[in-house]
């Protein structure tokens, strides 16, 4: 039994070092991105994404969506967002939801888009909460429901999203979509 336990240690260390390296590459990519060194950012994000790093996939998707250091490619961005969202990354769910709402890089599917945004909101993403509130207020991808819209608008504010005061009333929210 001791032999088996000791045999597992190198495998575990190899696995952990891969996770650490992936996280390190993702952080180095973010540093380069913030410094507008898009070539380095892309390389680091690609390395981390190849290791299954969901945040790196999301950041790389943003680069493709915005055309930063790469040729703008919504379909490539959508594919990366799908992979990242499937790994539980809520910013990717939100962005992929918006892609589906507007048909950017994917066929337009407002129901799927609203569902992705709802999942991100339910997981605590304040920006997704704000968007979900607007979906309920407008009836886009969900049944129009001002009470649910107001609920999610308040949730967004409570989670830290900068919501204008007039959107925190039923009349204020309704006025946006009349």
Secondary structure, DSSP 4 states (H G I P E B T S, - for coil): -HHHHHHHHHHHHHHHHHHHHHHHHHHHHHHHHHTT-HHHHHHHHHHHHHTT-HHHHHHHHHHHHHTSSS---HHHHHHHHHHHHHTT-HHHHHHHHHHHHHTSSS---HHHHHHHHHHHHHTT-HHHHHHHHHHHHHTSSS---HHHHHHHHHHHHHTT----GGGGSHHHHHHTT-
